[in-house]
Amino acid sequence: MLNGFNGVQRDIMQTGYQLGSEIAQNRFAAQQCCCETNRNIDAVRYENARNTCDIVNAVKEDGEKTRAVLIANQIQDLRDKLADRDRDLQTANFQLSQQAQSATLIGTLRPYPQPAYITNSPYQSIAANVAGACGCAYNAG
């Protein structure tokens, strides 16, 4: 019977040892699982931070490109306005040149004396000024 108790005691000790060994393995596995979970969480955090940085940089780059396009359009509008004004000024200068050239040609082809100071026109009658140029009614009879 002693053998029976020794066998039971030995079985209990082996079972206790196996149970302790399995508990230790479970603790190790649980620690490994937690460490792996923490590493995965850290990896997700890093990926989120990197994605956020990429998004922020993309938005910043897009904003810079948009501002560059707006500035280029504004500069082109100003250049167009300057070109329009240059054309208007050139047209006005051409007109002045044409008028001066026409006056020179007319003065050369049909000469007439030009007084040094303002006088009454020799081509206009004084009677026209008296007779009704002032707008008053003249009764001749």
Secondary structure, 3 states (H helix, E strand, C coil): CHHHHHHHHHHHHHHHHHHHHHHHHHHHHHHHHHHHHHHHHHHHHHHHHHHHHHHHHHHHHHHHHHHHHHHHHHHHHHHHHHHHHHHHHHHHHHHHHHHHHHHHHHHHHCCCCCCCCCCCCCCCCHHHHHHCCCCCCCCCC
